[in-house]
Amino acid sequence: MIRPRVCILRTDGTNCDRETAFAFEICGAQPDFVHVNELRSGLKRLTDYALMAIPGGFSYGDDVLSGKILAVELISRLQDQLQNFVAHGRPVLGICNGFQVLVRTGLLPYVRPGEISATLMGNDCGHFVCRWVTLKVEKGPCVFTAGMEGRTLSYQVAHAEGKFLAPEPLLDDIERRGLVVFRYNPYNPNGSLRAIAGICDPSGRVMGLMPHPERFVLPTQHPNWRRGMADEPHGLPIFANAVRYAREM
């Protein structure tokens, strides 16, 4: 069976890369840790991969703003590779810090590199939040959540800047297009407008979310696994769908 190659992009401060690689690996993919400098130097190229994931962490220490420096680096040094990757229909996943990066590059919500139309700001509570939350999967074009519409999921959040913020006209537009993929329900841990926890682009192939699906790909990873949470781990379908899509491309 084909094992699609996955670029697990990392740089200084990335710390969820191994968990993300493990999630893809158990779903049948072949993950490869790729430092951003390897792409900049030409040692590796995005065209060698069927999928790309930008994992969580604190890229470059989240100096200036969370994900900002990596986003600027990607747009200023690797924009052509990014645009070519997306134009060829290859899925891109951004988790937590990766979501922040995708928004700050302009790849979300509309795949307009260099055009920032939304942002992720500091949590309303004013501090870092690390806890399990409940999410609702919305209906839309997202390939990562195919067949999951209407499901209720349990994921962990771990962030200080997770409040999704955008002008009302943009919020209305992404709602109309079905680009909201995940919504906090009932508890909103960061004050995100309209309880938005994750979005995708109009093609459904670029997705970012603040919660961590890679932290629930084995039953025993959930804190209540002894109390009925031992069914299919809720994070697993995200990665399985991505791998399945890559195989069928």
PyMOL commands that set and color helices and strands:
alter all, ss='L'
color gray80, all
select helices_A, chain A and resi 17-26+36-41+46-48+59-62+68-87+97-105+143-145+168-176+193-195+213-215+219-221+225-227+236-248
alter helices_A, ss='H'
color red, helices_A
select strands_A, chain A and resi 5-10+30-35+51-54+92-95+119-121+129-137+152-159+163-165+180-184+196-200+206-209
alter strands_A, ss='S'
color yellow, strands_A
deselect
rebuild
show_as cartoon
